[in-house]
Amino acid sequence: MAEQWPPITGHIVGLPAGPHRTLRLMTDVDLLLAATIAAVRMNRSPILFGPPASLAECVQCQKAYARARKIIEDAGGIAKWMEWVAR
């Protein structure tokens, strides 16, 4: 039988809802980068470049957003980063 994980309460870096929580198997940066991939593929604006105000007030979120943006910037921008991800 599969292990049952306890429900996650509070907000996750991409989903506002209260005190901050991180998923066990992914970091906040991983979640932001995954959300960015999904947004670009769906031709939508990534949350990474315009977080909701409630998330922007969270210090842990600010650090995660900054780190994720730096990863994309260091790759040469979102188009080059997406090329690298698609490899």
Distance bins in CASP14 RR format, pairs under 12 A and 6 or more apart:
PFRMAT RR
TARGET T0000
AUTHOR 0000-0000-0000
RMODE 2
METHOD distances of the structure
MODEL  1
3 24 0 0 0 0 0 1 0 0 0 0 0
3 25 0 0 0 0 0 1 0 0 0 0 0
5 21 0 0 0 0 0 1 0 0 0 0 0
5 23 0 0 0 0 1 0 0 0 0 0 0
5 24 1 0 0 1 0 0 0 0 0 0 0
5 25 0 0 0 0 1 0 0 0 0 0 0
6 21 0 0 0 0 0 1 0 0 0 0 0
6 23 0 0 0 0 0 1 0 0 0 0 0
6 24 0 0 0 0 1 0 0 0 0 0 0
7 17 0 0 0 0 0 1 0 0 0 0 0
7 21 0 0 0 0 0 1 0 0 0 0 0
7 23 0 0 0 0 0 1 0 0 0 0 0
8 15 0 0 0 0 1 0 0 0 0 0 0
8 17 0 0 0 0 1 0 0 0 0 0 0
8 18 0 0 0 0 0 1 0 0 0 0 0
8 19 0 0 0 0 0 1 0 0 0 0 0
8 20 0 0 0 0 0 1 0 0 0 0 0
8 21 1 0 1 0 0 0 0 0 0 0 0
8 22 0 0 0 0 1 0 0 0 0 0 0
8 23 1 0 0 1 0 0 0 0 0 0 0
8 24 0 0 0 0 1 0 0 0 0 0 0
8 25 0 0 0 0 0 1 0 0 0 0 0
8 26 0 0 0 0 0 1 0 0 0 0 0
8 31 0 0 0 0 0 1 0 0 0 0 0
9 15 0 0 0 0 0 1 0 0 0 0 0
9 17 0 0 0 0 1 0 0 0 0 0 0
9 18 0 0 0 0 1 0 0 0 0 0 0
9 19 1 0 0 1 0 0 0 0 0 0 0
9 20 0 0 0 0 0 1 0 0 0 0 0
9 21 1 0 0 1 0 0 0 0 0 0 0
10 16 0 0 0 0 1 0 0 0 0 0 0
10 17 1 0 1 0 0 0 0 0 0 0 0
10 18 1 0 1 0 0 0 0 0 0 0 0
10 19 1 0 1 0 0 0 0 0 0 0 0
10 20 1 0 0 1 0 0 0 0 0 0 0
10 21 1 0 1 0 0 0 0 0 0 0 0
10 22 0 0 0 0 0 1 0 0 0 0 0
10 23 0 0 0 0 0 1 0 0 0 0 0
10 54 0 0 0 0 0 1 0 0 0 0 0
10 55 0 0 0 0 0 1 0 0 0 0 0
10 58 0 0 0 0 0 1 0 0 0 0 0
11 17 1 0 1 0 0 0 0 0 0 0 0
11 18 1 0 1 0 0 0 0 0 0 0 0
11 19 1 0 0 1 0 0 0 0 0 0 0
11 20 1 0 1 0 0 0 0 0 0 0 0
11 21 1 0 0 1 0 0 0 0 0 0 0
11 22 0 0 0 0 0 1 0 0 0 0 0
11 23 0 0 0 0 0 1 0 0 0 0 0
11 28 0 0 0 0 0 1 0 0 0 0 0
11 31 0 0 0 0 0 1 0 0 0 0 0
11 51 0 0 0 0 0 1 0 0 0 0 0
11 52 0 0 0 0 1 0 0 0 0 0 0
11 54 1 0 0 1 0 0 0 0 0 0 0
11 55 1 0 0 1 0 0 0 0 0 0 0
11 56 0 0 0 0 0 1 0 0 0 0 0
11 57 0 0 0 0 0 1 0 0 0 0 0
11 58 1 0 0 1 0 0 0 0 0 0 0
11 60 0 0 0 0 0 1 0 0 0 0 0
11 61 0 0 0 0 1 0 0 0 0 0 0
11 64 0 0 0 0 0 1 0 0 0 0 0
12 18 0 0 0 0 1 0 0 0 0 0 0
12 19 0 0 0 0 0 1 0 0 0 0 0
12 20 1 0 0 1 0 0 0 0 0 0 0
12 21 1 0 0 1 0 0 0 0 0 0 0
12 22 1 0 0 1 0 0 0 0 0 0 0
12 23 1 0 0 1 0 0 0 0 0 0 0
12 24 0 0 0 0 0 1 0 0 0 0 0
12 26 0 0 0 0 1 0 0 0 0 0 0
12 27 0 0 0 0 0 1 0 0 0 0 0
12 28 1 0 0 1 0 0 0 0 0 0 0
12 30 0 0 0 0 0 1 0 0 0 0 0
12 31 1 0 0 1 0 0 0 0 0 0 0
12 32 0 0 0 0 0 1 0 0 0 0 0
12 34 0 0 0 0 0 1 0 0 0 0 0
12 35 0 0 0 0 0 1 0 0 0 0 0
12 47 0 0 0 0 0 1 0 0 0 0 0
12 55 0 0 0 0 1 0 0 0 0 0 0
12 58 0 0 0 0 0 1 0 0 0 0 0
12 60 0 0 0 0 0 1 0 0 0 0 0
12 61 0 0 0 0 1 0 0 0 0 0 0
12 64 0 0 0 0 0 1 0 0 0 0 0
13 20 1 0 0 1 0 0 0 0 0 0 0
13 21 0 0 0 0 1 0 0 0 0 0 0
13 22 1 0 0 1 0 0 0 0 0 0 0
13 23 0 0 0 0 1 0 0 0 0 0 0
13 26 0 0 0 0 1 0 0 0 0 0 0
13 27 0 0 0 0 1 0 0 0 0 0 0
13 28 1 1 0 0 0 0 0 0 0 0 0
13 29 0 0 0 0 1 0 0 0 0 0 0
13 30 0 0 0 0 1 0 0 0 0 0 0
13 31 1 0 1 0 0 0 0 0 0 0 0
13 32 1 0 1 0 0 0 0 0 0 0 0
13 33 0 0 0 0 0 1 0 0 0 0 0
13 34 0 0 0 0 0 1 0 0 0 0 0
13 35 0 0 0 0 1 0 0 0 0 0 0
13 36 0 0 0 0 0 1 0 0 0 0 0
13 47 0 0 0 0 1 0 0 0 0 0 0
13 48 0 0 0 0 1 0 0 0 0 0 0
13 51 0 0 0 0 1 0 0 0 0 0 0
13 52 0 0 0 0 0 1 0 0 0 0 0
13 54 0 0 0 0 0 1 0 0 0 0 0
13 55 1 0 0 1 0 0 0 0 0 0 0
13 56 0 0 0 0 0 1 0 0 0 0 0
13 58 0 0 0 0 1 0 0 0 0 0 0
13 59 0 0 0 0 0 1 0 0 0 0 0
13 60 1 0 0 1 0 0 0 0 0 0 0
13 61 1 0 1 0 0 0 0 0 0 0 0
13 62 0 0 0 0 0 1 0 0 0 0 0
13 63 0 0 0 0 1 0 0 0 0 0 0
13 64 1 0 1 0 0 0 0 0 0 0 0
13 65 1 0 0 1 0 0 0 0 0 0 0
13 66 0 0 0 0 0 1 0 0 0 0 0
13 67 0 0 0 0 0 1 0 0 0 0 0
13 68 0 0 0 0 1 0 0 0 0 0 0
14 20 0 0 0 0 0 1 0 0 0 0 0
14 21 0 0 0 0 0 1 0 0 0 0 0
14 22 0 0 0 0 0 1 0 0 0 0 0
14 23 0 0 0 0 0 1 0 0 0 0 0
14 26 0 0 0 0 0 1 0 0 0 0 0
14 28 0 0 0 0 1 0 0 0 0 0 0
14 29 0 0 0 0 0 1 0 0 0 0 0
14 30 0 0 0 0 0 1 0 0 0 0 0
14 31 1 0 0 1 0 0 0 0 0 0 0
14 32 1 0 0 1 0 0 0 0 0 0 0
14 33 0 0 0 0 0 1 0 0 0 0 0
14 34 0 0 0 0 0 1 0 0 0 0 0
14 35 1 0 0 1 0 0 0 0 0 0 0
14 36 0 0 0 0 0 1 0 0 0 0 0
14 38 0 0 0 0 0 1 0 0 0 0 0
14 39 0 0 0 0 0 1 0 0 0 0 0
14 46 0 0 0 0 0 1 0 0 0 0 0
14 47 1 0 1 0 0 0 0 0 0 0 0
14 48 0 0 0 0 1 0 0 0 0 0 0
14 50 0 0 0 0 0 1 0 0 0 0 0
14 51 1 0 0 1 0 0 0 0 0 0 0
14 52 0 0 0 0 1 0 0 0 0 0 0
14 54 0 0 0 0 0 1 0 0 0 0 0
14 55 1 0 0 1 0 0 0 0 0 0 0
14 56 0 0 0 0 0 1 0 0 0 0 0
14 58 0 0 0 0 0 1 0 0 0 0 0
14 60 0 0 0 0 0 1 0 0 0 0 0
14 61 1 0 0 1 0 0 0 0 0 0 0
14 64 0 0 0 0 1 0 0 0 0 0 0
14 65 0 0 0 0 1 0 0 0 0 0 0
14 68 0 0 0 0 0 1 0 0 0 0 0
15 21 0 0 0 0 1 0 0 0 0 0 0
15 22 0 0 0 0 0 1 0 0 0 0 0
15 23 0 0 0 0 0 1 0 0 0 0 0
15 28 0 0 0 0 0 1 0 0 0 0 0
15 31 0 0 0 0 1 0 0 0 0 0 0
15 32 0 0 0 0 0 1 0 0 0 0 0
15 35 0 0 0 0 1 0 0 0 0 0 0
15 47 0 0 0 0 1 0 0 0 0 0 0
15 51 0 0 0 0 0 1 0 0 0 0 0
15 52 0 0 0 0 1 0 0 0 0 0 0
15 54 0 0 0 0 0 1 0 0 0 0 0
15 55 0 0 0 0 1 0 0 0 0 0 0
15 58 0 0 0 0 0 1 0 0 0 0 0
15 61 0 0 0 0 0 1 0 0 0 0 0
16 47 0 0 0 0 0 1 0 0 0 0 0
16 51 0 0 0 0 1 0 0 0 0 0 0
16 52 1 0 1 0 0 0 0 0 0 0 0
16 53 0 0 0 0 1 0 0 0 0 0 0
16 54 1 0 1 0 0 0 0 0 0 0 0
16 55 1 0 1 0 0 0 0 0 0 0 0
16 56 0 0 0 0 1 0 0 0 0 0 0
16 57 0 0 0 0 1 0 0 0 0 0 0
16 58 0 0 0 0 1 0 0 0 0 0 0
16 61 0 0 0 0 1 0 0 0 0 0 0
17 52 0 0 0 0 0 1 0 0 0 0 0
17 54 0 0 0 0 1 0 0 0 0 0 0
17 55 0 0 0 0 1 0 0 0 0 0 0
17 58 0 0 0 0 0 1 0 0 0 0 0
18 52 0 0 0 0 0 1 0 0 0 0 0
18 54 1 0 0 1 0 0 0 0 0 0 0
18 55 0 0 0 0 1 0 0 0 0 0 0
18 57 0 0 0 0 0 1 0 0 0 0 0
18 58 0 0 0 0 1 0 0 0 0 0 0
18 61 0 0 0 0 0 1 0 0 0 0 0
19 54 0 0 0 0 0 1 0 0 0 0 0
19 58 0 0 0 0 1 0 0 0 0 0 0
19 60 0 0 0 0 0 1 0 0 0 0 0
19 61 0 0 0 0 0 1 0 0 0 0 0
20 28 0 0 0 0 1 0 0 0 0 0 0
20 31 0 0 0 0 0 1 0 0 0 0 0
20 54 0 0 0 0 0 1 0 0 0 0 0
20 55 0 0 0 0 1 0 0 0 0 0 0
20 57 0 0 0 0 0 1 0 0 0 0 0
20 58 1 0 1 0 0 0 0 0 0 0 0
20 59 0 0 0 0 1 0 0 0 0 0 0
20 60 1 0 1 0 0 0 0 0 0 0 0
20 61 1 0 0 1 0 0 0 0 0 0 0
20 62 0 0 0 0 0 1 0 0 0 0 0
20 63 0 0 0 0 0 1 0 0 0 0 0
20 64 0 0 0 0 1 0 0 0 0 0 0
21 28 0 0 0 0 1 0 0 0 0 0 0
21 31 0 0 0 0 0 1 0 0 0 0 0
21 58 0 0 0 0 0 1 0 0 0 0 0
21 60 0 0 0 0 1 0 0 0 0 0 0
21 61 0 0 0 0 0 1 0 0 0 0 0
22 28 1 0 1 0 0 0 0 0 0 0 0
22 29 0 0 0 0 1 0 0 0 0 0 0
22 30 0 0 0 0 1 0 0 0 0 0 0
22 31 0 0 0 0 1 0 0 0 0 0 0
22 32 0 0 0 0 0 1 0 0 0 0 0
22 58 0 0 0 0 0 1 0 0 0 0 0
22 60 0 0 0 0 1 0 0 0 0 0 0
22 61 0 0 0 0 0 1 0 0 0 0 0
22 63 0 0 0 0 0 1 0 0 0 0 0
22 64 0 0 0 0 1 0 0 0 0 0 0
23 29 0 0 0 0 0 1 0 0 0 0 0
23 30 0 0 0 0 1 0 0 0 0 0 0
23 31 1 0 0 1 0 0 0 0 0 0 0
23 32 0 0 0 0 0 1 0 0 0 0 0
23 34 0 0 0 0 0 1 0 0 0 0 0
23 64 0 0 0 0 0 1 0 0 0 0 0
24 30 0 0 0 0 0 1 0 0 0 0 0
24 31 0 0 0 0 0 1 0 0 0 0 0
25 31 0 0 0 0 0 1 0 0 0 0 0
25 34 0 0 0 0 0 1 0 0 0 0 0
26 32 0 0 0 0 1 0 0 0 0 0 0
26 33 0 0 0 0 1 0 0 0 0 0 0
26 34 1 0 0 1 0 0 0 0 0 0 0
26 35 0 0 0 0 0 1 0 0 0 0 0
26 64 0 0 0 0 0 1 0 0 0 0 0
27 33 0 0 0 0 1 0 0 0 0 0 0
27 34 0 0 0 0 0 1 0 0 0 0 0
27 60 0 0 0 0 0 1 0 0 0 0 0
27 63 0 0 0 0 0 1 0 0 0 0 0
27 64 1 0 0 1 0 0 0 0 0 0 0
27 67 0 0 0 0 1 0 0 0 0 0 0
27 68 0 0 0 0 1 0 0 0 0 0 0
27 71 0 0 0 0 0 1 0 0 0 0 0
28 34 0 0 0 0 0 1 0 0 0 0 0
28 35 0 0 0 0 0 1 0 0 0 0 0
28 47 0 0 0 0 0 1 0 0 0 0 0
28 48 0 0 0 0 0 1 0 0 0 0 0
28 51 0 0 0 0 0 1 0 0 0 0 0
28 55 0 0 0 0 0 1 0 0 0 0 0
28 58 0 0 0 0 1 0 0 0 0 0 0
28 59 0 0 0 0 0 1 0 0 0 0 0
28 60 1 0 0 1 0 0 0 0 0 0 0
28 61 1 0 0 1 0 0 0 0 0 0 0
28 62 0 0 0 0 0 1 0 0 0 0 0
28 63 0 0 0 0 1 0 0 0 0 0 0
28 64 1 1 0 0 0 0 0 0 0 0 0
28 65 0 0 0 0 1 0 0 0 0 0 0
28 66 0 0 0 0 0 1 0 0 0 0 0
28 67 0 0 0 0 1 0 0 0 0 0 0
28 68 0 0 0 0 1 0 0 0 0 0 0
29 35 0 0 0 0 0 1 0 0 0 0 0
29 36 0 0 0 0 0 1 0 0 0 0 0
29 48 0 0 0 0 1 0 0 0 0 0 0
29 60 0 0 0 0 0 1 0 0 0 0 0
29 61 0 0 0 0 0 1 0 0 0 0 0
29 63 0 0 0 0 1 0 0 0 0 0 0
29 64 1 0 1 0 0 0 0 0 0 0 0
29 65 0 0 0 0 1 0 0 0 0 0 0
29 66 0 0 0 0 1 0 0 0 0 0 0
29 67 1 0 1 0 0 0 0 0 0 0 0
29 68 1 0 1 0 0 0 0 0 0 0 0
29 69 0 0 0 0 1 0 0 0 0 0 0
29 70 0 0 0 0 1 0 0 0 0 0 0
29 71 1 0 0 1 0 0 0 0 0 0 0
29 72 0 0 0 0 0 1 0 0 0 0 0
30 36 0 0 0 0 0 1 0 0 0 0 0
30 37 0 0 0 0 0 1 0 0 0 0 0
30 64 0 0 0 0 1 0 0 0 0 0 0
30 67 0 0 0 0 0 1 0 0 0 0 0
30 68 0 0 0 0 1 0 0 0 0 0 0
30 71 0 0 0 0 0 1 0 0 0 0 0
31 37 0 0 0 0 0 1 0 0 0 0 0
31 38 0 0 0 0 0 1 0 0 0 0 0
31 47 0 0 0 0 1 0 0 0 0 0 0
31 48 0 0 0 0 0 1 0 0 0 0 0
31 55 0 0 0 0 0 1 0 0 0 0 0
31 61 0 0 0 0 0 1 0 0 0 0 0
31 64 0 0 0 0 1 0 0 0 0 0 0
31 65 0 0 0 0 0 1 0 0 0 0 0
31 67 0 0 0 0 0 1 0 0 0 0 0
31 68 0 0 0 0 1 0 0 0 0 0 0
32 38 0 0 0 0 0 1 0 0 0 0 0
32 39 0 0 0 0 0 1 0 0 0 0 0
32 46 0 0 0 0 1 0 0 0 0 0 0
32 47 1 0 0 1 0 0 0 0 0 0 0
32 48 1 0 1 0 0 0 0 0 0 0 0
32 49 0 0 0 0 0 1 0 0 0 0 0
32 50 0 0 0 0 0 1 0 0 0 0 0
32 51 0 0 0 0 1 0 0 0 0 0 0
32 55 0 0 0 0 0 1 0 0 0 0 0
32 60 0 0 0 0 0 1 0 0 0 0 0
32 61 0 0 0 0 1 0 0 0 0 0 0
32 62 0 0 0 0 0 1 0 0 0 0 0
32 63 0 0 0 0 0 1 0 0 0 0 0
32 64 1 0 0 1 0 0 0 0 0 0 0
32 65 1 0 0 1 0 0 0 0 0 0 0
32 66 0 0 0 0 0 1 0 0 0 0 0
32 67 0 0 0 0 1 0 0 0 0 0 0
32 68 1 0 1 0 0 0 0 0 0 0 0
32 69 0 0 0 0 1 0 0 0 0 0 0
32 70 0 0 0 0 0 1 0 0 0 0 0
32 71 0 0 0 0 1 0 0 0 0 0 0
32 72 0 0 0 0 1 0 0 0 0 0 0
33 39 0 0 0 0 0 1 0 0 0 0 0
33 40 0 0 0 0 0 1 0 0 0 0 0
33 46 0 0 0 0 1 0 0 0 0 0 0
33 47 0 0 0 0 0 1 0 0 0 0 0
33 48 1 0 0 1 0 0 0 0 0 0 0
33 64 0 0 0 0 1 0 0 0 0 0 0
33 65 0 0 0 0 0 1 0 0 0 0 0
33 67 0 0 0 0 1 0 0 0 0 0 0
33 68 1 0 1 0 0 0 0 0 0 0 0
33 69 0 0 0 0 1 0 0 0 0 0 0
33 70 0 0 0 0 0 1 0 0 0 0 0
33 71 1 0 0 1 0 0 0 0 0 0 0
33 72 1 0 0 1 0 0 0 0 0 0 0
33 75 0 0 0 0 0 1 0 0 0 0 0
33 78 0 0 0 0 0 1 0 0 0 0 0
33 81 0 0 0 0 1 0 0 0 0 0 0
33 82 0 0 0 0 0 1 0 0 0 0 0
33 84 0 0 0 0 0 1 0 0 0 0 0
33 85 0 0 0 0 1 0 0 0 0 0 0
34 40 0 0 0 0 0 1 0 0 0 0 0
34 41 0 0 0 0 0 1 0 0 0 0 0
34 46 0 0 0 0 0 1 0 0 0 0 0
34 47 0 0 0 0 0 1 0 0 0 0 0
34 48 0 0 0 0 0 1 0 0 0 0 0
34 68 0 0 0 0 1 0 0 0 0 0 0
34 85 0 0 0 0 1 0 0 0 0 0 0
35 41 0 0 0 0 0 1 0 0 0 0 0
35 42 0 0 0 0 0 1 0 0 0 0 0
35 44 0 0 0 0 1 0 0 0 0 0 0
35 45 0 0 0 0 0 1 0 0 0 0 0
35 46 1 0 0 1 0 0 0 0 0 0 0
35 47 1 0 1 0 0 0 0 0 0 0 0
35 48 1 0 0 1 0 0 0 0 0 0 0
35 49 0 0 0 0 0 1 0 0 0 0 0
35 50 0 0 0 0 0 1 0 0 0 0 0
35 51 0 0 0 0 0 1 0 0 0 0 0
35 55 0 0 0 0 0 1 0 0 0 0 0
35 64 0 0 0 0 0 1 0 0 0 0 0
35 65 0 0 0 0 0 1 0 0 0 0 0
35 68 0 0 0 0 1 0 0 0 0 0 0
36 42 0 0 0 0 0 1 0 0 0 0 0
36 44 0 0 0 0 0 1 0 0 0 0 0
36 45 0 0 0 0 0 1 0 0 0 0 0
36 46 1 0 1 0 0 0 0 0 0 0 0
36 47 1 0 0 1 0 0 0 0 0 0 0
36 48 1 0 1 0 0 0 0 0 0 0 0
36 49 0 0 0 0 1 0 0 0 0 0 0
36 50 0 0 0 0 0 1 0 0 0 0 0
36 51 0 0 0 0 0 1 0 0 0 0 0
36 65 0 0 0 0 0 1 0 0 0 0 0
36 68 1 0 0 1 0 0 0 0 0 0 0
36 69 0 0 0 0 1 0 0 0 0 0 0
36 71 0 0 0 0 1 0 0 0 0 0 0
36 72 1 0 0 1 0 0 0 0 0 0 0
36 75 0 0 0 0 0 1 0 0 0 0 0
36 77 0 0 0 0 0 1 0 0 0 0 0
36 78 1 0 0 1 0 0 0 0 0 0 0
36 81 0 0 0 0 1 0 0 0 0 0 0
36 82 0 0 0 0 1 0 0 0 0 0 0
36 85 0 0 0 0 1 0 0 0 0 0 0
37 44 0 0 0 0 0 1 0 0 0 0 0
37 46 0 0 0 0 1 0 0 0 0 0 0
37 47 0 0 0 0 0 1 0 0 0 0 0
37 48 0 0 0 0 0 1 0 0 0 0 0
37 68 0 0 0 0 0 1 0 0 0 0 0
37 72 0 0 0 0 0 1 0 0 0 0 0
37 78 0 0 0 0 1 0 0 0 0 0 0
37 81 0 0 0 0 1 0 0 0 0 0 0
37 82 1 0 0 1 0 0 0 0 0 0 0
37 83 0 0 0 0 0 1 0 0 0 0 0
37 84 0 0 0 0 0 1 0 0 0 0 0
37 85 1 0 0 1 0 0 0 0 0 0 0
37 86 0 0 0 0 1 0 0 0 0 0 0
38 44 0 0 0 0 1 0 0 0 0 0 0
38 45 0 0 0 0 0 1 0 0 0 0 0
38 46 0 0 0 0 1 0 0 0 0 0 0
38 47 0 0 0 0 1 0 0 0 0 0 0
38 48 0 0 0 0 0 1 0 0 0 0 0
38 82 0 0 0 0 0 1 0 0 0 0 0
38 85 0 0 0 0 0 1 0 0 0 0 0
39 45 1 0 0 1 0 0 0 0 0 0 0
39 46 1 0 1 0 0 0 0 0 0 0 0
39 47 1 0 0 1 0 0 0 0 0 0 0
39 48 0 0 0 0 1 0 0 0 0 0 0
39 49 0 0 0 0 1 0 0 0 0 0 0
39 50 0 0 0 0 0 1 0 0 0 0 0
39 78 0 0 0 0 1 0 0 0 0 0 0
39 82 0 0 0 0 0 1 0 0 0 0 0
40 46 1 0 0 1 0 0 0 0 0 0 0
40 47 0 0 0 0 0 1 0 0 0 0 0
40 48 0 0 0 0 0 1 0 0 0 0 0
40 49 0 0 0 0 0 1 0 0 0 0 0
40 72 0 0 0 0 0 1 0 0 0 0 0
40 77 0 0 0 0 0 1 0 0 0 0 0
40 78 1 0 0 1 0 0 0 0 0 0 0
40 79 0 0 0 0 1 0 0 0 0 0 0
40 81 0 0 0 0 1 0 0 0 0 0 0
40 82 1 0 1 0 0 0 0 0 0 0 0
40 83 0 0 0 0 0 1 0 0 0 0 0
40 85 0 0 0 0 1 0 0 0 0 0 0
40 86 0 0 0 0 0 1 0 0 0 0 0
41 78 0 0 0 0 0 1 0 0 0 0 0
41 82 0 0 0 0 1 0 0 0 0 0 0
41 85 0 0 0 0 0 1 0 0 0 0 0
41 86 0 0 0 0 1 0 0 0 0 0 0
44 50 0 0 0 0 0 1 0 0 0 0 0
45 51 0 0 0 0 0 1 0 0 0 0 0
45 78 0 0 0 0 0 1 0 0 0 0 0
46 65 0 0 0 0 0 1 0 0 0 0 0
46 68 0 0 0 0 1 0 0 0 0 0 0
46 69 0 0 0 0 1 0 0 0 0 0 0
46 72 0 0 0 0 1 0 0 0 0 0 0
46 77 0 0 0 0 0 1 0 0 0 0 0
46 78 1 0 0 1 0 0 0 0 0 0 0
46 81 0 0 0 0 0 1 0 0 0 0 0
46 82 0 0 0 0 0 1 0 0 0 0 0
47 55 0 0 0 0 1 0 0 0 0 0 0
47 56 0 0 0 0 0 1 0 0 0 0 0
47 61 0 0 0 0 0 1 0 0 0 0 0
47 64 0 0 0 0 0 1 0 0 0 0 0
47 65 0 0 0 0 1 0 0 0 0 0 0
47 68 0 0 0 0 1 0 0 0 0 0 0
47 69 0 0 0 0 0 1 0 0 0 0 0
48 55 0 0 0 0 0 1 0 0 0 0 0
48 56 0 0 0 0 0 1 0 0 0 0 0
48 61 0 0 0 0 0 1 0 0 0 0 0
48 64 0 0 0 0 1 0 0 0 0 0 0
48 65 1 0 0 1 0 0 0 0 0 0 0
48 66 0 0 0 0 0 1 0 0 0 0 0
48 67 0 0 0 0 0 1 0 0 0 0 0
48 68 1 0 1 0 0 0 0 0 0 0 0
48 69 1 0 0 1 0 0 0 0 0 0 0
48 70 0 0 0 0 0 1 0 0 0 0 0
48 71 0 0 0 0 1 0 0 0 0 0 0
48 72 1 0 0 1 0 0 0 0 0 0 0
48 73 0 0 0 0 0 1 0 0 0 0 0
48 77 0 0 0 0 0 1 0 0 0 0 0
48 78 0 0 0 0 1 0 0 0 0 0 0
48 81 0 0 0 0 0 1 0 0 0 0 0
49 56 0 0 0 0 0 1 0 0 0 0 0
49 65 0 0 0 0 1 0 0 0 0 0 0
49 66 0 0 0 0 0 1 0 0 0 0 0
49 68 0 0 0 0 1 0 0 0 0 0 0
49 69 1 0 0 1 0 0 0 0 0 0 0
49 72 0 0 0 0 1 0 0 0 0 0 0
49 73 0 0 0 0 0 1 0 0 0 0 0
49 77 0 0 0 0 0 1 0 0 0 0 0
49 78 0 0 0 0 1 0 0 0 0 0 0
50 56 0 0 0 0 1 0 0 0 0 0 0
50 61 0 0 0 0 0 1 0 0 0 0 0
50 65 0 0 0 0 1 0 0 0 0 0 0
50 68 0 0 0 0 0 1 0 0 0 0 0
50 69 0 0 0 0 0 1 0 0 0 0 0
51 57 0 0 0 0 1 0 0 0 0 0 0
51 58 0 0 0 0 1 0 0 0 0 0 0
51 61 1 0 0 1 0 0 0 0 0 0 0
51 62 0 0 0 0 1 0 0 0 0 0 0
51 64 0 0 0 0 1 0 0 0 0 0 0
51 65 1 0 1 0 0 0 0 0 0 0 0
51 66 0 0 0 0 0 1 0 0 0 0 0
51 68 0 0 0 0 0 1 0 0 0 0 0
51 69 0 0 0 0 0 1 0 0 0 0 0
52 58 0 0 0 0 0 1 0 0 0 0 0
52 61 0 0 0 0 1 0 0 0 0 0 0
52 65 0 0 0 0 0 1 0 0 0 0 0
53 61 0 0 0 0 0 1 0 0 0 0 0
53 62 0 0 0 0 0 1 0 0 0 0 0
54 61 0 0 0 0 1 0 0 0 0 0 0
55 61 1 0 1 0 0 0 0 0 0 0 0
55 62 0 0 0 0 1 0 0 0 0 0 0
55 63 0 0 0 0 0 1 0 0 0 0 0
55 64 0 0 0 0 1 0 0 0 0 0 0
55 65 1 0 0 1 0 0 0 0 0 0 0
56 62 1 0 0 1 0 0 0 0 0 0 0
56 63 0 0 0 0 0 1 0 0 0 0 0
56 64 0 0 0 0 0 1 0 0 0 0 0
56 65 1 0 0 1 0 0 0 0 0 0 0
56 66 0 0 0 0 0 1 0 0 0 0 0
57 65 0 0 0 0 0 1 0 0 0 0 0
58 64 0 0 0 0 1 0 0 0 0 0 0
58 65 0 0 0 0 1 0 0 0 0 0 0
59 65 0 0 0 0 0 1 0 0 0 0 0
59 66 0 0 0 0 0 1 0 0 0 0 0
60 66 0 0 0 0 0 1 0 0 0 0 0
60 67 0 0 0 0 0 1 0 0 0 0 0
61 67 0 0 0 0 0 1 0 0 0 0 0
61 68 0 0 0 0 0 1 0 0 0 0 0
62 68 0 0 0 0 0 1 0 0 0 0 0
62 69 0 0 0 0 0 1 0 0 0 0 0
63 69 0 0 0 0 0 1 0 0 0 0 0
63 70 0 0 0 0 0 1 0 0 0 0 0
64 70 0 0 0 0 0 1 0 0 0 0 0
64 71 0 0 0 0 0 1 0 0 0 0 0
65 71 0 0 0 0 0 1 0 0 0 0 0
65 72 0 0 0 0 0 1 0 0 0 0 0
66 72 0 0 0 0 0 1 0 0 0 0 0
66 73 0 0 0 0 0 1 0 0 0 0 0
67 73 0 0 0 0 0 1 0 0 0 0 0
67 74 0 0 0 0 0 1 0 0 0 0 0
68 74 0 0 0 0 0 1 0 0 0 0 0
68 75 0 0 0 0 0 1 0 0 0 0 0
68 78 0 0 0 0 0 1 0 0 0 0 0
68 81 0 0 0 0 0 1 0 0 0 0 0
69 75 0 0 0 0 0 1 0 0 0 0 0
69 76 0 0 0 0 0 1 0 0 0 0 0
69 77 0 0 0 0 1 0 0 0 0 0 0
69 78 0 0 0 0 1 0 0 0 0 0 0
69 81 0 0 0 0 0 1 0 0 0 0 0
70 76 0 0 0 0 0 1 0 0 0 0 0
70 77 0 0 0 0 0 1 0 0 0 0 0
70 81 0 0 0 0 0 1 0 0 0 0 0
71 77 0 0 0 0 1 0 0 0 0 0 0
71 78 0 0 0 0 0 1 0 0 0 0 0
71 80 0 0 0 0 0 1 0 0 0 0 0
71 81 1 0 0 1 0 0 0 0 0 0 0
71 84 0 0 0 0 0 1 0 0 0 0 0
71 85 0 0 0 0 0 1 0 0 0 0 0
72 78 1 0 1 0 0 0 0 0 0 0 0
72 79 0 0 0 0 1 0 0 0 0 0 0
72 80 0 0 0 0 1 0 0 0 0 0 0
72 81 1 0 1 0 0 0 0 0 0 0 0
72 82 0 0 0 0 1 0 0 0 0 0 0
72 83 0 0 0 0 0 1 0 0 0 0 0
72 84 0 0 0 0 1 0 0 0 0 0 0
72 85 0 0 0 0 1 0 0 0 0 0 0
73 80 0 0 0 0 0 1 0 0 0 0 0
73 81 0 0 0 0 1 0 0 0 0 0 0
74 80 0 0 0 0 1 0 0 0 0 0 0
74 81 0 0 0 0 1 0 0 0 0 0 0
74 84 0 0 0 0 0 1 0 0 0 0 0
75 81 1 1 0 0 0 0 0 0 0 0 0
75 82 0 0 0 0 1 0 0 0 0 0 0
75 83 0 0 0 0 1 0 0 0 0 0 0
75 84 1 0 1 0 0 0 0 0 0 0 0
75 85 0 0 0 0 1 0 0 0 0 0 0
75 87 0 0 0 0 0 1 0 0 0 0 0
76 82 0 0 0 0 0 1 0 0 0 0 0
76 83 0 0 0 0 1 0 0 0 0 0 0
76 84 0 0 0 0 1 0 0 0 0 0 0
77 83 0 0 0 0 1 0 0 0 0 0 0
77 84 0 0 0 0 1 0 0 0 0 0 0
77 85 0 0 0 0 0 1 0 0 0 0 0
78 84 0 0 0 0 0 1 0 0 0 0 0
78 85 0 0 0 0 0 1 0 0 0 0 0
79 85 0 0 0 0 0 1 0 0 0 0 0
79 86 0 0 0 0 0 1 0 0 0 0 0
80 86 0 0 0 0 0 1 0 0 0 0 0
80 87 0 0 0 0 0 1 0 0 0 0 0
81 87 0 0 0 0 0 1 0 0 0 0 0
END
